[in-house]
């Protein structure tokens, strides 16, 4: 297997895909923009089991300590110290999996129930800097370039998730999120042999640009002194 990357054309980075993860992860890092200003970012990747809990809560009203912790993290109802944390919300959708069963639930139904939970808890009401629908495995579209891929995933979402998008637009309007949401394609690149991938970093770079555009840089010393 180690010799397989040699089969790829020269000029592109080839990597072996990491194994899938489970559980909830918090990843903190710094981004330096083109003006050399520092942005401190923390990404929180929620466990897939959380989506099941949201579904159970939406359908049956079933609550759990893990779901309470999620609500506190997102809305800061119980911890005012987190109230000023600005947030970017990424909702990940797998391309072509609208009817795929995940933990016994279709992705389409799970998204609808998650949106109900977002509305019930007021997740988007405060401190929302951006909402992004990230459509993964977009390499399946065989697009000519990034712009072509983005047009195709937008058409896909409108066709397969029309009601979901309509409700999300309504929630954005009701919560004063004037810029609404953005649909972005994502892929690591061309995947072959299940585990190997010829990387295409443009899709990740576009998401990184959104994080920079919608986040705040760390204040310089003189800005702190002046209270700016």
FIDRENVEX-359013 format. One line per field, with one value per residue: x, y, z of N, C-alpha, C in turn; residue in one letter. Coordinates in steps of 0.05 Angstrom, whole numbers, plus 5000, padded with zeros to 4 digits. Last residue first. Layout:
// FIDRENVEX-359013
n_u <- c(X,...) $
n_v <- c(Y,...) $
n_w <- c(Z,...) $
ca_u <- c(X,...) $
ca_v <- c(Y,...) $
ca_w <- c(Z,...) $
c_u <- c(X,...) $
c_v <- c(Y,...) $
c_w <- c(Z,...) $
type <- c(a,...) $
This chain:
// FIDRENVEX-359013
n_u <- c(4799,4828,4879,4904,4887,4913,4966,4970,4916,4869,4862,4808,4748,4717,4703,4750,4771,4732,4736,4786,4777,4745,4784,4820,4791,4791,4845,4875,4871,4910,4892,4888,4870,4832,4803,4828,4824,4797,4816,4799,4770,4717,4659,4622,4576,4528,4513,4459,4447,4458,4425,4397,4352,4320,4287,4325,4341,4292,4284,4327,4312,4266,4290,4324,4284,4259,4302,4340,4346,4351,4386,4430,4443,4457,4502,4535,4543,4571,4617,4639,4652,4691,4731,4720,4690,4667,4649,4620,4651,4674,4644,4645,4601,4580,4564,4534,4546,4539,4569,4566,4523,4506,4441,4408,4418,4394,4344,4321,4286,4323,4353,4313,4300,4348,4347,4304,4327,4371,4344,4319,4365,4388,4345,4365,4397,4447,4429,4414,4404,4380,4422,4473,4496,4543,4529,4536,4545,4545,4578,4577,4617,4609,4639,4626,4596,4579,4609,4594,4544,4519,4468,4463,4497,4488,4526,4535,4484,4472,4509,4491,4442,4461,4484,4439,4378,4308,4258,4218,4211,4233,4275,4303,4320,4353,4392,4414,4436,4473,4508,4534,4574,4602,4626,4681,4699,4755,4775,4825,4850,4887,4933,4957,4982,4950,4932,4927,4938,4904,4914,4870,4838,4788,4752,4706,4667,4664,4707,4734,4767,4837,4861,4887,4950,4964,5000,5002,5022,5064,5054,4997,5002,5032,5056,5019,5030,5068,5041,5017) $
n_v <- c(6009,6027,6043,5995,5964,5990,5981,5926,5902,5848,5797,5803,5764,5734,5732,5726,5677,5642,5648,5626,5573,5559,5563,5523,5477,5482,5480,5434,5372,5312,5251,5199,5133,5095,5078,5085,5157,5221,5285,5326,5338,5385,5423,5483,5522,5572,5616,5657,5724,5776,5788,5763,5771,5728,5725,5711,5661,5634,5635,5605,5556,5545,5539,5496,5456,5455,5437,5398,5385,5435,5465,5431,5431,5484,5485,5449,5476,5522,5497,5475,5522,5542,5502,5463,5422,5366,5316,5305,5282,5322,5332,5314,5363,5426,5467,5524,5572,5634,5682,5704,5711,5733,5704,5669,5617,5587,5581,5532,5527,5530,5484,5446,5450,5434,5381,5364,5370,5334,5285,5281,5275,5228,5184,5141,5100,5122,5144,5128,5174,5213,5247,5241,5274,5302,5314,5374,5411,5476,5518,5582,5622,5669,5703,5705,5728,5687,5660,5679,5660,5602,5589,5602,5597,5572,5531,5510,5498,5457,5418,5406,5383,5338,5310,5299,5301,5291,5281,5296,5267,5299,5329,5291,5258,5294,5304,5253,5250,5289,5267,5227,5253,5306,5368,5404,5469,5510,5573,5622,5685,5720,5773,5804,5811,5819,5770,5736,5677,5639,5587,5540,5485,5440,5391,5340,5285,5220,5193,5192,5153,5160,5200,5180,5195,5240,5278,5338,5339,5328,5269,5227,5164,5121,5129,5112,5056,5038,5024,4976) $
n_w <- c(5465,5508,5505,5516,5473,5432,5446,5437,5394,5402,5355,5307,5300,5242,5189,5160,5181,5164,5109,5100,5113,5070,5029,5045,5035,4979,4964,4968,4951,4951,4937,4984,5006,5021,4973,4924,4926,4921,4909,4966,5009,5001,5003,4988,5025,5032,5085,5110,5129,5138,5182,5231,5262,5272,5228,5189,5206,5202,5146,5129,5150,5120,5070,5078,5087,5037,5003,4996,4943,4915,4945,4945,4889,4881,4913,4887,4839,4854,4874,4828,4800,4835,4832,4772,4749,4790,4809,4853,4890,4919,4963,5015,5046,5051,5102,5114,5164,5193,5237,5287,5339,5388,5395,5365,5351,5393,5416,5424,5380,5336,5345,5341,5287,5265,5279,5248,5197,5201,5205,5156,5123,5142,5178,5230,5249,5248,5188,5121,5068,5040,5029,5009,4972,5017,5084,5118,5177,5196,5237,5262,5302,5355,5410,5477,5516,5549,5584,5632,5644,5641,5627,5574,5529,5481,5474,5526,5543,5506,5521,5572,5558,5532,5574,5607,5568,5550,5503,5469,5423,5381,5404,5432,5391,5363,5401,5404,5353,5357,5394,5366,5339,5377,5349,5352,5357,5352,5368,5355,5354,5308,5298,5240,5191,5150,5136,5201,5234,5281,5330,5363,5393,5392,5423,5406,5426,5392,5341,5274,5223,5206,5151,5087,5064,5009,4964,4927,4858,4825,4787,4794,4830,4842,4890,4928,4932,4967,5013,5000) $
ca_u <- c(4785,4801,4859,4908,4879,4884,4956,4974,4943,4875,4869,4836,4761,4727,4681,4733,4786,4738,4711,4781,4795,4733,4760,4828,4798,4765,4829,4872,4864,4899,4909,4876,4890,4847,4790,4836,4827,4802,4808,4812,4799,4729,4684,4630,4604,4532,4528,4479,4437,4473,4419,4422,4367,4341,4275,4310,4360,4304,4265,4326,4336,4264,4270,4336,4304,4244,4288,4335,4341,4334,4360,4417,4437,4434,4480,4525,4530,4545,4599,4630,4633,4666,4717,4737,4713,4666,4668,4607,4634,4690,4636,4648,4625,4572,4587,4526,4555,4527,4567,4581,4528,4534,4462,4398,4428,4423,4354,4341,4276,4302,4366,4327,4279,4339,4368,4301,4303,4376,4361,4302,4345,4402,4354,4351,4369,4436,4450,4407,4422,4363,4398,4465,4484,4531,4543,4518,4558,4527,4581,4563,4611,4608,4627,4641,4608,4559,4612,4621,4546,4546,4476,4441,4507,4472,4517,4558,4499,4456,4510,4518,4442,4446,4501,4460,4401,4331,4277,4223,4199,4211,4255,4291,4303,4329,4375,4401,4415,4452,4493,4513,4550,4599,4607,4670,4687,4735,4771,4801,4850,4860,4927,4941,4998,4960,4952,4917,4950,4906,4916,4894,4845,4814,4757,4733,4668,4666,4681,4735,4744,4814,4860,4866,4933,4964,4984,5008,5001,5054,5072,5013,4990,5015,5073,5020,5009,5077,5058,5000) $
ca_v <- c(6007,6015,6063,6018,5957,5989,6009,5936,5910,5876,5804,5800,5789,5733,5734,5748,5703,5644,5656,5655,5589,5559,5580,5551,5484,5480,5504,5450,5397,5335,5272,5223,5152,5109,5082,5062,5131,5198,5260,5322,5336,5359,5415,5455,5519,5543,5611,5636,5697,5763,5799,5756,5794,5734,5731,5737,5682,5637,5648,5633,5569,5549,5560,5522,5462,5463,5463,5408,5363,5414,5477,5437,5406,5472,5503,5442,5450,5525,5512,5457,5503,5557,5508,5479,5432,5394,5318,5321,5264,5311,5346,5295,5347,5401,5455,5497,5559,5607,5669,5719,5695,5729,5721,5695,5637,5585,5608,5541,5525,5550,5510,5449,5455,5462,5398,5363,5384,5362,5294,5284,5297,5254,5196,5165,5095,5115,5148,5124,5155,5191,5258,5224,5250,5302,5297,5357,5394,5453,5502,5556,5614,5641,5704,5690,5746,5701,5652,5685,5686,5612,5585,5608,5609,5595,5546,5518,5518,5482,5430,5417,5407,5358,5319,5318,5287,5307,5267,5313,5256,5281,5342,5313,5247,5282,5326,5265,5231,5293,5291,5219,5245,5278,5353,5384,5448,5494,5546,5607,5661,5712,5746,5806,5801,5844,5783,5746,5704,5645,5616,5547,5513,5445,5420,5350,5313,5238,5193,5198,5169,5144,5191,5192,5173,5232,5254,5324,5342,5356,5286,5245,5190,5119,5133,5141,5065,5045,5047,5000) $
ca_w <- c(5439,5513,5498,5534,5500,5432,5448,5464,5399,5403,5382,5314,5308,5269,5208,5154,5184,5193,5123,5094,5130,5096,5028,5046,5063,4994,4960,4993,4939,4965,4925,4973,4996,5042,4999,4941,4911,4938,4896,4939,5013,4995,5016,4982,5016,5026,5060,5112,5125,5117,5156,5218,5254,5292,5254,5187,5203,5228,5164,5121,5160,5149,5074,5072,5107,5061,4999,5023,4962,4905,4938,4970,4903,4867,4919,4914,4839,4841,4892,4849,4788,4830,4857,4789,4735,4781,4786,4832,4875,4896,4938,4993,5043,5037,5089,5108,5139,5191,5211,5266,5315,5383,5405,5373,5333,5388,5409,5444,5407,5340,5343,5366,5307,5261,5290,5277,5203,5197,5227,5180,5118,5145,5153,5222,5246,5274,5207,5149,5082,5050,5041,5031,4963,4990,5065,5103,5157,5194,5213,5263,5274,5344,5383,5456,5496,5533,5556,5624,5631,5645,5655,5592,5554,5487,5451,5509,5558,5506,5495,5569,5575,5517,5552,5616,5579,5557,5520,5492,5447,5376,5386,5446,5412,5350,5392,5428,5361,5338,5401,5385,5325,5372,5366,5335,5373,5337,5380,5346,5370,5315,5309,5265,5214,5163,5118,5175,5229,5253,5322,5347,5394,5379,5423,5408,5421,5415,5355,5302,5233,5214,5179,5103,5073,5038,4968,4951,4879,4826,4802,4778,4825,4818,4866,4921,4915,4941,5014,5000) $
c_u <- c(4775,4785,4830,4887,4882,4873,4926,4963,4946,4905,4878,4840,4790,4742,4691,4712,4767,4752,4716,4756,4791,4750,4746,4804,4806,4770,4803,4854,4857,4894,4897,4897,4876,4866,4806,4825,4835,4803,4817,4801,4814,4759,4692,4655,4609,4560,4531,4491,4458,4465,4434,4419,4394,4359,4295,4299,4347,4325,4277,4307,4337,4288,4266,4316,4316,4263,4274,4320,4334,4326,4341,4389,4421,4424,4454,4502,4519,4529,4572,4611,4622,4644,4691,4720,4732,4692,4667,4624,4620,4673,4653,4639,4623,4597,4579,4549,4545,4534,4554,4578,4541,4540,4490,4421,4421,4434,4383,4351,4295,4292,4346,4341,4292,4317,4360,4323,4299,4351,4366,4319,4329,4383,4367,4362,4352,4406,4438,4431,4414,4379,4379,4439,4474,4521,4529,4534,4537,4536,4563,4566,4599,4604,4629,4626,4625,4571,4594,4626,4574,4549,4503,4449,4485,4480,4503,4549,4522,4471,4495,4521,4469,4445,4487,4478,4421,4353,4301,4242,4202,4196,4230,4269,4289,4310,4350,4382,4399,4429,4469,4496,4527,4573,4606,4652,4672,4725,4749,4800,4823,4861,4898,4931,4983,4976,4962,4939,4940,4918,4917,4893,4870,4819,4785,4734,4696,4666,4686,4707,4746,4791,4835,4866,4912,4946,4986,4989,5009,5032,5060,5030,5008,5003,5057,5037,5010,5056,5068,5017) $
c_v <- c(5978,6012,6053,6039,5980,5981,6010,5964,5923,5881,5833,5807,5784,5760,5733,5753,5726,5670,5659,5665,5618,5576,5582,5570,5513,5487,5505,5474,5416,5358,5298,5241,5175,5130,5099,5064,5109,5172,5236,5296,5334,5360,5387,5449,5489,5540,5581,5631,5676,5735,5786,5763,5787,5757,5738,5745,5709,5659,5654,5648,5598,5563,5566,5544,5490,5471,5473,5435,5373,5394,5455,5448,5411,5447,5492,5460,5443,5498,5516,5472,5485,5540,5522,5485,5448,5402,5346,5323,5278,5293,5337,5307,5326,5385,5428,5485,5531,5596,5641,5706,5712,5710,5713,5714,5666,5608,5608,5569,5537,5551,5533,5477,5461,5469,5427,5381,5386,5379,5324,5295,5302,5277,5223,5175,5119,5112,5143,5127,5153,5169,5237,5233,5231,5275,5296,5340,5375,5435,5478,5542,5586,5640,5677,5691,5731,5718,5669,5677,5692,5638,5596,5607,5618,5610,5572,5537,5528,5504,5457,5431,5421,5384,5340,5328,5307,5290,5285,5301,5275,5274,5325,5326,5269,5272,5316,5288,5241,5274,5295,5243,5237,5273,5324,5366,5429,5473,5533,5581,5646,5685,5742,5778,5805,5837,5810,5760,5713,5674,5618,5577,5519,5475,5425,5380,5324,5267,5211,5195,5171,5162,5175,5182,5185,5208,5246,5300,5327,5360,5314,5262,5208,5146,5132,5147,5095,5057,5056,5025) $
c_w <- c(5435,5488,5503,5530,5519,5459,5446,5467,5426,5408,5382,5343,5315,5275,5237,5176,5181,5198,5153,5108,5125,5115,5055,5045,5065,5023,4976,4989,4962,4946,4934,4961,4982,5032,5019,4969,4931,4921,4913,4927,4986,5002,5007,4998,5010,5013,5057,5085,5129,5112,5133,5188,5241,5283,5275,5214,5203,5228,5191,5139,5152,5161,5104,5077,5103,5083,5024,5022,4990,4926,4930,4965,4929,4880,4906,4922,4866,4842,4880,4868,4810,4818,4852,4814,4752,4767,4774,4807,4852,4879,4914,4966,5021,5031,5077,5091,5137,5164,5213,5238,5294,5359,5394,5380,5342,5371,5404,5438,5428,5368,5348,5367,5334,5281,5287,5290,5234,5205,5225,5203,5143,5142,5158,5196,5237,5272,5235,5167,5111,5064,5052,5044,4984,4983,5038,5084,5145,5171,5215,5236,5275,5314,5370,5430,5475,5511,5537,5595,5621,5630,5661,5621,5572,5512,5459,5487,5541,5521,5494,5542,5572,5532,5535,5593,5588,5568,5525,5512,5472,5402,5382,5430,5427,5371,5379,5420,5385,5344,5383,5395,5343,5357,5357,5353,5354,5356,5363,5361,5365,5330,5316,5273,5241,5189,5128,5159,5202,5251,5292,5341,5378,5378,5413,5407,5425,5406,5380,5315,5263,5224,5184,5131,5092,5042,4997,4955,4903,4846,4803,4796,4808,4811,4840,4896,4909,4923,4987,5000) $
type <- c(x,x,x,x,x,x,x,x,x,x,x,x,x,x,x,x,x,x,x,x,x,x,x,x,x,x,x,x,x,x,x,x,x,x,x,x,x,x,x,x,x,x,x,x,x,x,x,x,x,x,x,x,x,x,x,x,x,x,x,x,x,x,x,x,x,x,x,x,x,x,x,x,x,x,x,x,x,x,x,x,x,x,x,x,x,x,x,x,x,x,x,x,x,x,x,x,x,x,x,x,x,x,x,x,x,x,x,x,x,x,x,x,x,x,x,x,x,x,x,x,x,x,x,x,x,x,x,x,x,x,x,x,x,x,x,x,x,x,x,x,x,x,x,x,x,x,x,x,x,x,x,x,x,x,x,x,x,x,x,x,x,x,x,x,x,x,x,x,x,x,x,x,x,x,x,x,x,x,x,x,x,x,x,x,x,x,x,x,x,x,x,x,x,x,x,x,x,x,x,x,x,x,x,x,x,x,x,x,x,x,x,x,x,x,x,x,x,x,x,x,x,x,x,x,x,x,x,x) $
